[in-house]
Amino acid sequence: MNLPFQQVDVFTSVPLKGNPLAVVIGADGLSGAQMAAFANWTNLSETAFLLQPTTPQADYRVRIFTPKSELPFAGHPTLGSCHVWLASGGVPKGGEIIQECGAGQVRVRRDGALLAFAAPEFTRRPMASATLAQIAKCLRLSPAQILASHWLSNPPGWAAVMLGSRDELLAIKPDFAAMAGLEVGVIAPADLPDAQFEVRGFAPGAGIPEDPVTGSLNAGLAQWLIGAGLAPPEYVASQGTVLGRAGRVHIRREGAEIWVGGNTVTCITGTLTL
């Protein structure tokens, strides 16, 4: 079976500086086992498979796999899949693009040169003291360095903490064994020319020790921090610095909705043979 294939870089306008995503086009003939095996082989944080939608409202359907499991939703695969679908000739039925995925329907729109998705609502709740102590231990931080914390429980379920400075955040050398299944997101204020926050995301249990740029994490962080008055209603987050990337995630609150946007560039175009 020969299928069109692209590898794109998401949350960047500069190739090789964002989060790569493998996208298989017209993958309806592949089984779930074949998709999982290919995602394991690419060894990227996520691999996406474009399919025909099953509902009349949706423009396309996507299945998203990490090297270890399937996800109902993820941020950078949403933007990257939409970029590939549009570049492959996809024409939306309405003013917005409707993606069908395991989490339901996700709205995507063109926002100038960016694509942006409406973030699914995250069920936020306070973090238990034992979990907070575990996070401090696995990040090798003192409890006093953690200024705020919250549990973002939509899948993937991020345990999020806020530090006081970008330097503290960039200096973290995690103890992944101590995470014991936790997926930990960390944010701190940043004074950069094009970004107001710095973010890092650790998900070793999903096969991703550190994710280069994470749309779902940034969506949950935005809902928490903007709602708590810890961030303005519009900002840009930098992510991937420690990994040599320069990801930029554009956040905007419009009414009750959080929109998460970024650039995507195509790096590889070819044919997948399975």
VENRA-V487541 format. One record per residue. N is the residue number from 0. RES is the residue in one letter. OMEGA is omega in whole degrees, 0 to 359 (NA if undefined). Layout:
BEGIN
N/RES/OMEGA, N/RES/OMEGA
END
This chain:
BEGIN
0/M/178, 1/N/183, 2/L/174, 3/P/187, 4/F/172, 5/Q/169, 6/Q/186, 7/V/177, 8/D/189, 9/V/183, 10/F/175, 11/T/170, 12/S/180, 13/V/181, 14/P/176, 15/L/181, 16/K/180, 17/G/180, 18/N/183, 19/P/178, 20/L/172, 21/A/182, 22/V/176, 23/V/187, 24/I/178, 25/G/189, 26/A/185, 27/D/181, 28/G/180, 29/L/175, 30/S/176, 31/G/179, 32/A/178, 33/Q/178, 34/M/180, 35/A/180, 36/A/179, 37/F/178, 38/A/176, 39/N/181, 40/W/179, 41/T/179, 42/N/171, 43/L/180, 44/S/174, 45/E/173, 46/T/184, 47/A/181, 48/F/180, 49/L/186, 50/L/173, 51/Q/180, 52/P/177, 53/T/178, 54/T/184, 55/P/182, 56/Q/187, 57/A/176, 58/D/177, 59/Y/177, 60/R/179, 61/V/168, 62/R/189, 63/I/181, 64/F/163, 65/T/175, 66/P/185, 67/K/187, 68/S/176, 69/E/179, 70/L/176, 71/P/181, 72/F/171, 73/A/189, 74/G/185, 75/H/172, 76/P/177, 77/T/180, 78/L/181, 79/G/179, 80/S/179, 81/C/177, 82/H/181, 83/V/179, 84/W/178, 85/L/181, 86/A/179, 87/S/177, 88/G/180, 89/G/179, 90/V/182, 91/P/181, 92/K/182, 93/G/181, 94/G/176, 95/E/177, 96/I/181, 97/I/177, 98/Q/172, 99/E/178, 100/C/183, 101/G/180, 102/A/182, 103/G/181, 104/Q/181, 105/V/179, 106/R/178, 107/V/178, 108/R/171, 109/R/180, 110/D/188, 111/G/178, 112/A/184, 113/L/162, 114/L/180, 115/A/177, 116/F/174, 117/A/187, 118/A/171, 119/P/181, 120/E/176, 121/F/175, 122/T/186, 123/R/177, 124/R/179, 125/P/182, 126/M/178, 127/A/182, 128/S/179, 129/A/178, 130/T/179, 131/L/177, 132/A/178, 133/Q/179, 134/I/178, 135/A/180, 136/K/185, 137/C/176, 138/L/181, 139/R/179, 140/L/169, 141/S/179, 142/P/182, 143/A/180, 144/Q/180, 145/I/185, 146/L/180, 147/A/181, 148/S/177, 149/H/177, 150/W/179, 151/L/197, 152/S/174, 153/N/180, 154/P/350, 155/P/187, 156/G/184, 157/W/167, 158/A/191, 159/A/176, 160/V/179, 161/M/176, 162/L/184, 163/G/184, 164/S/176, 165/R/181, 166/D/177, 167/E/182, 168/L/183, 169/L/181, 170/A/183, 171/I/172, 172/K/192, 173/P/167, 174/D/187, 175/F/179, 176/A/181, 177/A/178, 178/M/173, 179/A/176, 180/G/177, 181/L/168, 182/E/193, 183/V/174, 184/G/182, 185/V/179, 186/I/177, 187/A/175, 188/P/178, 189/A/178, 190/D/181, 191/L/180, 192/P/185, 193/D/180, 194/A/182, 195/Q/178, 196/F/172, 197/E/184, 198/V/168, 199/R/181, 200/G/184, 201/F/181, 202/A/183, 203/P/180, 204/G/178, 205/A/181, 206/G/182, 207/I/181, 208/P/172, 209/E/181, 210/D/182, 211/P/178, 212/V/193, 213/T/181, 214/G/183, 215/S/178, 216/L/180, 217/N/176, 218/A/180, 219/G/177, 220/L/181, 221/A/180, 222/Q/179, 223/W/190, 224/L/178, 225/I/179, 226/G/181, 227/A/182, 228/G/180, 229/L/178, 230/A/178, 231/P/183, 232/P/175, 233/E/179, 234/Y/176, 235/V/177, 236/A/173, 237/S/176, 238/Q/177, 239/G/185, 240/T/183, 241/V/181, 242/L/181, 243/G/178, 244/R/179, 245/A/181, 246/G/177, 247/R/182, 248/V/183, 249/H/184, 250/I/176, 251/R/173, 252/R/175, 253/E/186, 254/G/179, 255/A/186, 256/E/171, 257/I/177, 258/W/183, 259/V/186, 260/G/177, 261/G/175, 262/N/173, 263/T/176, 264/V/178, 265/T/181, 266/C/183, 267/I/173, 268/T/182, 269/G/182, 270/T/176, 271/L/177, 272/T/179, 273/L/NA
END
